Amino acid sequence: MDRVLRVLVVDDSAYVRKVVKQMLSRSPFIEVVGTAHDGEEALEMVEQLHPDVVTLDLMMPQMNGVEFLQKQMARHPVPVVIVSIASDKSDMTLAALDAGAIDFVQKPTSLATEKVFEINDELIEKVKAAANVQLHRLPAVKHSEVKAAPPLLKISHSGLVDIVVLGISTGGPQALSFMIPQLPADLPVPVAIVLHMPVGYTEMFARRLDELSPLKVIEASEGDIVCPGVVLVAPAGRHMSFRRQADGVVVTHLDTRPLEKLHRPAVDVMFQSAAEVFGDRVLGVVMTGMGSDGKEGAAWIKSHGGRIFTEAEETCVVYGMPRSVVEAGLSDKSVPLPQMAQAILERL
C-alpha cells in the first residue's frame, strides 16, 4: 500500500472509539482523522474530513448506523465497515449491507480491552480492503424490481450439471441479493452457497434471500436433501459437505472440522466435497471476496472434470477470491455480476 488511509471512527461509546482508534493506529498505513458519537455527527464529519473509510457502529442514539448509511450513500458514497455487537440484531446488519456497507466486523460482547483487541488484524485488513472498493461498480439493487424481473432464459436442461456450488465473501450479501432472485423457480439443479459471515447471521440472510427469490432458500441443516430448486446456505461456524446415501439421494453434512481452515464454513471444503460426490457434473462459481478461499476447491472441481466461473474484476467489491482462481489458471469463464445468472443458466 503506497498511501495512508484516512479513517473516521463512529461509535456512541467513547471507550470503543478510543480502542478502535488505537487498533487502527497500529498500522502505519492508517490515520484516524476523526471520531463521531452518532450518525448525525458522522454526516457532518464526513463532509468536513473526506475520509477514505468510515468504521460504523449500528446501535446509536439520535441517528443509528443504518440511517447514517442511507443518508450518506444518497449524498456521497463512502466505503463503510460496520463494527458492531449487533449479533442479536442481524436484521439491522443486513439492512446496513443493503444500504451500501462494504463489510462488517463483530465486536466481542465483552468490552474488556483484551477481548476488543482480538479483532485488531481483521479490522485493519477489512478497512484496507474497503478503501480499494470503487462504489460506483456496485449494481443498484432494487429488490422489488429484481423479483419482478422476467426469466432470463428458458431452460432446457442439458444434463451437464447436477449442482451449482458458489463461494463468496466481502460484498456477498449485496451480490447474492442481486443475482439469486434472477434464477427461476424451476431451476433443474440445487445451488449450495458458502458465504463468509459470523455466527448468527446466515439464518436471517437465508430468510431474506428466500423472500426475494422465486427459489426456496434455506440455511442448511444436517441431512437436508440436496434437490433441484433449493438454495442451501451453509450455516456460519460449520463446514458444509455432501454425502450420497445408499438410495442415491445426496444430503448435506455439517461439521466444525477441518479445524485448520481460516474460514468456517470454507468454500474449499464444499467445493472438494461436491467434486467427490458429483464428479464432472459440478459448476463452481467464485465471486467477490478477500483472500483465496475457493482456489484449492476449484482445483478439485477441475481435476474431476467440472467447470469454474469467476466474477469479473469490474463488478467485484473485492477482487481477491476470484483473482486467486484466475491466476491459478482454473477459471473457465469470467463473468460480470449482471450476467452471472444468465451464464449459469446457459451452462445448465
N, C-alpha and C positions, 0 to 999 in steps of 0.2 A: 504494500500500500504506500503510495507516494504523497499522500496528503493527510492532514489532521482533520478528523471529522468533528464537526460542531454538533453537540447534543444538548437538547433541552429535556430535563427530567421533570415529570409531572406526577405528583402523589400528594394526597392530603396529609400524610404523616411526615412530620419534619424529620423524624428518625430515619424513615425509609429513604427520604430524599437524600439525606446525608450518606447513608450506606451505599445507595445506588451510585451516587457521585464518586464515592471512594472506590467502588469496584471498577467503574468505567475509567477512572483516572489511572488505574494500574496499567492501562495500555498507553504506550507513547503516541499512538495514532488517534486518540480520542481526547477531546477537550469538552468538558461540561461547561457550556456558556451561560446557563441559567437554570433556575428551578421554578416550578409553579405549584400552587397548592390545590387548584381545581381547574376545570375546563375553561372557565371564563378568563382566568388569568393566563392560562396557556394560549388561548387565542390571541391575546394582546402580545405575549412574548414571542410567539412565532412571527408575528408581523414585525416586531422590532428587531429580533435577533437573526431571523432567516436560518434556523438550524438545518443541518443535513438530515438529522434523525430526531424523532421525539420518542422517549420512553414514557408509557402512559399507564397509570392506574385506571381501573374501571369504576370502582365504587367510591365516588367523591361527592361532597355536598355541592350545592349551587348548580353545577353542571357536571354530569358524570362523563366517563370516558367515551361512551357511545355517542352522546350528544356532541361532545367536542369533535369527534371524528366526522360526524355528519356535516357540521358547520365548516370545519377546516377543509375537508375534501371538496366541498362545494365552492369554497373561496379560493383555495390554492393547495393542491395536493402536496403532501409531505410524507415521507416514509415514517411509519409509526410501528414501534414494537410494544406490545402490551406487556406490562409487568404487574401481575395481579395475583391475589389469592382467591380469585373468584371461582374456585373449583365447584362450589355449590351453586354457582350462577353461570353454568356453562352456556346457557342460552344467551347471556349477556356477552360472553366471549365470542360466540358465533356471530352475534349481531355486530360486534366490533369488526370481525373479519369481513363480514358482508359489507360493512361501511368503508372498508379500504385498508384496515390494518394489515401489515405485512406478515407478522409472526407474533408469537407470544411466549413469554417465559413465566412459569408458575412460581410465585413467591412461596417459600415454606410457610406453613401455618404458624409455626413458632418464629417469632421475630427476634429470637436470641441471635446475637451477631454471628456466631459460628455457623448457624443454620442458614442465615441470609447469604453469607459469603459462599455457600455451596453452589450457588447459581452463577458465580463470577464468570467462569470461562464460557458458559452457554450464553450469557448476556452479551459479553463482548463480541462473540462470534456472530450473534444474530444482529447486533447493531451494525457491525461491519458489512454484513450481507445486505441489510436493509438499505444502507447508504448507496449501494450499487444498483438498486432497483430503479428502473425507469417506469414511473407510474403510468405514463401515457400508453404503455404497451398492454396494460390490463384491459380485457374486454369489459365493456359496460354491461353488466348482467342485470337485466330486469326480469325478475322471476316470473311475473305474470305473462310476459311475452315469450319467455323460453318455454314454459309449459304449454302454451297455446300454439307453439311453432308446428308447422306441418311436418310429416315424416320426411327425412332427408333422402331416403332411398327405399324402394320396395325390395324386400328381402327375398331372395331365392337361395336358401341355404346350400352352400357348395359342399359341406361336409369336411372342409379343410381344417376347421377349428372346432374344438369341443369346449374350450373355456378361454375367456379373456382374463388375464391377471394384470393388475395395474398397481404400480408403485408411485407414490407421490409424497411430497413433504411441504416445504415452505411455499405458500401460495396455493396449497392444495384445496382448502375449503372453497375458495372462490372459483378455481378452475373446475372442480368437480360439480359445483352448483351450476356452472355454465354448460358443461359437457354431458353429464349423465342424463339430464332431462331430454336431451335430443335423441336418446336411444329409444326405440319403440317398445311398446308393451309386449309385443310378440317376438322379442329378441330370442333367437333359437338356441342361445348358449347362455350359461351363467357368467357372471362377472364377479371377480373377487378383488378386493381393494385392501392394500396396506397404506395407511395414512399415518404419518408420524404425529401423534398427539399425546398429551399427558392423560393419565388415567382419569376417567370421569367425563371425558368429552366425546368419545366416539359414539356412545349410545344416542346422545342428543343430536349429534351431527347426522347419524343414520336416519333418525326420525324426520329431521328437517329435509334431508335429501329425498326421503320417501314421499313427503308432501309435495315436493316439486316435480317428481318424476312419474311417468306412466309405469315404470318398472317397480317391482316390490324391492325396497331397500331396507336391510336389517343389519343390526350389529350381530356378528356371528356368535353362535353358542356351540359348545361341544356337541358333535354328532349331527349338526344340521345337514340336510340333504342338499347337495350341490346340483341345482337343477335350472333349466332354462328360464329366463325371465326374472331371475332373482339376483340382486346385487348384495353380496356379503361383504361387510366392512369388518376387518379384523379388530377385535377389542384392544384398546390400549393396555399395555402391560403383558400381553401374551402373544406369542408367535402363532400364526395360522398356517396349517399344512393340510394335506388331503390324504384320505385313506379309501382304497377301494375294497368294499366288503365282498364276501363270498358270492352274494347275489348280483354283483356287478355295480351296485349303487355306490357312488362316491360321496363320502361325508367329510365334514371338517373335523380337524383335531387341533385343540388349543393347548399350548404348553409354555411354561416360562423358559424352558431350555430350547436351544443352547444359550447359556448364560453369558458367554463371552461376546455376544453381538452388541454393537454400540446402541442399536435401536431394538426395542421390543414393543410391537412386532417389527420384524425385519423383512424388507422386500426380498432379500436374498433367500431367506428360509422359504417363503411362499413360492417364489419362482422355481427353486430347486425341486420342491415337492410337486409342483404342477408338472414339471418336465418328467419326473419319475413316474407319475400316475397317468398322465395323458399323452406322454411321448411326443410325437411330432405334431400333435393337434392342439398346440398351445400358441396363443398370441399374447406376448408380453408387451406391456406399454409402460414406459418410464417417462414420468412427467416432472414438472418443476420441483426443485428441492436442492438443499445443500448436501454436499458430501458425495459419496459414491455408492450408497446402498442401492442394490439392484444390478450392479455391474457383474458380480460373481454369479448371481442368479440368472442374468441374461446369458452368460456363457453356458450355463447348464441347459437352458432352453434351446439355444442354438446347437449345442452338441447333440441334442435329441431330435433335431430337425425342425424345431418350431421357428417362429418369426418374432422379431422385436421391432416395435415402433418407438420412436422417441419424440418428445415435444420439441419443436423448433426453438432455437435460441431467442428469436424475436418476440415470442409470447411468454417465455418463462419468467416468473418472478425472480427465480434464482436458477441460472443455467449451470447446475452442479451435477446432480444425478444423471440427467440426460447426456451432459458433456462426457462424463466418465464412460458411458456406454458407447458413445460415438467414437471417442478417441481410442477405445479398445477394439474398434472395428466390428462391433456387434450389432449395430443398428441397420435394419433393412430399409427403413424409411424415416425421414424427419418430417414431422407434420405440425403446422401451426395449430394452436388450440381451437380456433373456429372451425377447422376442417377435420379435427381428430375423430369426432363421432362418425362422420361420413367415411373416413379412411378405415375405421374399424368395421363398419357395415359392409364396405366393399370387399374387405378381406374375408368376411363370412360368406 
